[in-house]
Amino acid sequence: MDRVLLPTLETPTLTKAELAELLFERLGLNKRESKDMVEAFFELIHGQLVEGQDVKLSGFGNFQIRRKAPRPGRNPRTGEAIPIKARNVVTFHASHKLKGVVQGDIPSAEEFE
């Protein structure tokens, strides 16, 4: 019996390598500079969040550290009660501008090129 391949429902992602390639193509940086710039950008964001600092990117959104309190949990298989420890989580809130561009209410910068 032949197998039918179903279309994937996975959303395409933009990788760091693809970001570096876009910097190479659009800004004329060499490939090494492009890769280093992308890595440095994410290292800066990572470092600030690890230190407990919020990261605000104007026109894009905010990354924030939120402290989640300990709470009771439950193993879904056994029903056994398991305590969940307090922890820090990263949240992201998109800016109104980003939301507007995604929804098509605000033209993106690419439409002006």
DRENDO-1510 file (C-alpha; in Angstrom, 1 decimal, always signed):
<recs>
REC; n; res; u; v; w
REC; 1; MET; +0.0; +0.0; +0.0 .
REC; 2; ASP; +1.4; +3.4; -1.0 .
REC; 3; ARG; +1.9; +6.0; +1.8 .
REC; 4; VAL; +0.3; +9.3; +1.4 .
REC; 5; LEU; +2.5; +12.2; +2.5 .
REC; 6; LEU; +0.5; +14.9; +4.3 .
REC; 7; PRO; +1.5; +18.5; +4.1 .
REC; 8; THR; +3.3; +19.5; +7.2 .
REC; 9; LEU; +1.6; +21.9; +9.6 .
REC; 10; GLU; +4.9; +23.1; +11.0 .
REC; 11; THR; +5.5; +26.9; +10.8 .
REC; 12; PRO; +8.7; +27.8; +8.9 .
REC; 13; THR; +11.3; +29.4; +11.2 .
REC; 14; LEU; +13.9; +32.0; +10.7 .
REC; 15; THR; +17.3; +30.7; +11.9 .
REC; 16; LYS; +20.3; +32.6; +13.1 .
REC; 17; ALA; +22.1; +31.4; +10.0 .
REC; 18; GLU; +19.4; +32.9; +7.8 .
REC; 19; LEU; +19.5; +36.2; +9.7 .
REC; 20; ALA; +23.3; +36.3; +9.1 .
REC; 21; GLU; +22.7; +35.6; +5.4 .
REC; 22; LEU; +20.2; +38.4; +5.2 .
REC; 23; LEU; +22.7; +40.8; +6.8 .
REC; 24; PHE; +25.3; +39.7; +4.3 .
REC; 25; GLU; +22.9; +40.3; +1.4 .
REC; 26; ARG; +21.3; +43.5; +2.5 .
REC; 27; LEU; +24.1; +45.3; +4.3 .
REC; 28; GLY; +27.1; +44.1; +2.4 .
REC; 29; LEU; +28.8; +42.8; +5.5 .
REC; 30; ASN; +31.0; +39.8; +4.9 .
REC; 31; LYS; +29.7; +36.4; +6.1 .
REC; 32; ARG; +31.9; +36.3; +9.2 .
REC; 33; GLU; +30.9; +39.8; +10.3 .
REC; 34; SER; +27.2; +38.9; +9.7 .
REC; 35; LYS; +27.4; +35.8; +11.8 .
REC; 36; ASP; +29.3; +37.6; +14.5 .
REC; 37; MET; +26.8; +40.4; +14.6 .
REC; 38; VAL; +23.8; +38.0; +15.0 .
REC; 39; GLU; +25.6; +36.1; +17.7 .
REC; 40; ALA; +26.6; +39.3; +19.6 .
REC; 41; PHE; +23.0; +40.5; +19.4 .
REC; 42; PHE; +21.6; +37.4; +20.9 .
REC; 43; GLU; +24.4; +37.2; +23.5 .
REC; 44; LEU; +23.5; +40.7; +24.7 .
REC; 45; ILE; +19.8; +39.8; +25.0 .
REC; 46; HIS; +20.7; +36.5; +26.8 .
REC; 47; GLY; +23.0; +38.3; +29.2 .
REC; 48; GLN; +20.5; +40.9; +30.2 .
REC; 49; LEU; +17.8; +38.4; +30.8 .
REC; 50; VAL; +20.1; +36.2; +32.9 .
REC; 51; GLU; +20.9; +39.2; +35.0 .
REC; 52; GLY; +17.2; +39.7; +35.6 .
REC; 53; GLN; +17.0; +42.8; +33.3 .
REC; 54; ASP; +14.1; +43.4; +30.9 .
REC; 55; VAL; +15.0; +43.9; +27.2 .
REC; 56; LYS; +12.9; +46.4; +25.3 .
REC; 57; LEU; +13.3; +46.6; +21.5 .
REC; 58; SER; +11.4; +49.6; +20.2 .
REC; 59; GLY; +8.9; +48.8; +17.6 .
REC; 60; PHE; +9.3; +45.1; +18.2 .
REC; 61; GLY; +8.5; +44.1; +21.8 .
REC; 62; ASN; +9.7; +43.4; +25.3 .
REC; 63; PHE; +11.3; +40.4; +26.8 .
REC; 64; GLN; +10.7; +40.2; +30.6 .
REC; 65; ILE; +11.7; +37.9; +33.4 .
REC; 66; ARG; +8.8; +36.8; +35.5 .
REC; 67; ARG; +9.1; +34.9; +38.8 .
REC; 68; LYS; +6.7; +32.0; +39.1 .
REC; 69; ALA; +5.9; +31.0; +42.6 .
REC; 70; PRO; +6.0; +27.4; +43.7 .
REC; 71; ARG; +2.7; +25.5; +43.2 .
REC; 72; PRO; +1.2; +22.1; +43.5 .
REC; 73; GLY; +1.3; +20.0; +40.3 .
REC; 74; ARG; +0.1; +16.6; +39.3 .
REC; 75; ASN; +1.6; +13.8; +37.3 .
REC; 76; PRO; -1.0; +13.3; +34.5 .
REC; 77; ARG; -0.3; +9.6; +34.2 .
REC; 78; THR; -0.5; +8.6; +37.8 .
REC; 79; GLY; -2.4; +11.5; +39.4 .
REC; 80; GLU; +0.3; +11.7; +42.0 .
REC; 81; ALA; +0.7; +15.2; +43.5 .
REC; 82; ILE; +4.1; +16.7; +42.7 .
REC; 83; PRO; +5.4; +20.1; +43.9 .
REC; 84; ILE; +6.6; +22.4; +41.2 .
REC; 85; LYS; +9.5; +24.6; +42.3 .
REC; 86; ALA; +9.6; +28.4; +42.0 .
REC; 87; ARG; +11.4; +29.5; +38.8 .
REC; 88; ASN; +12.1; +32.4; +36.5 .
REC; 89; VAL; +10.5; +32.4; +33.1 .
REC; 90; VAL; +11.0; +34.6; +30.1 .
REC; 91; THR; +7.9; +36.3; +28.6 .
REC; 92; PHE; +7.7; +38.2; +25.3 .
REC; 93; HIS; +5.1; +40.9; +24.6 .
REC; 94; ALA; +4.9; +42.2; +21.1 .
REC; 95; SER; +4.7; +45.9; +20.6 .
REC; 96; HIS; +1.6; +47.5; +19.1 .
REC; 97; LYS; +3.6; +48.4; +16.0 .
REC; 98; LEU; +4.6; +44.7; +15.5 .
REC; 99; LYS; +1.1; +43.5; +16.1 .
REC; 100; GLY; -0.2; +46.0; +13.5 .
REC; 101; VAL; +2.3; +44.9; +10.9 .
REC; 102; VAL; +1.6; +41.2; +11.5 .
REC; 103; GLN; -2.2; +41.9; +11.2 .
REC; 104; GLY; -1.7; +44.0; +8.1 .
REC; 105; ASP; -3.0; +47.2; +9.7 .
REC; 106; ILE; +0.4; +49.0; +9.4 .
REC; 107; PRO; +2.6; +48.6; +6.3 .
REC; 108; SER; +5.9; +46.9; +6.9 .
REC; 109; ALA; +9.2; +48.6; +6.1 .
REC; 110; GLU; +9.7; +46.2; +3.2 .
REC; 111; GLU; +6.7; +47.7; +1.4 .
REC; 112; PHE; +8.5; +51.0; +1.2 .
REC; 113; GLU; +11.6; +49.6; -0.6 .
</recs>
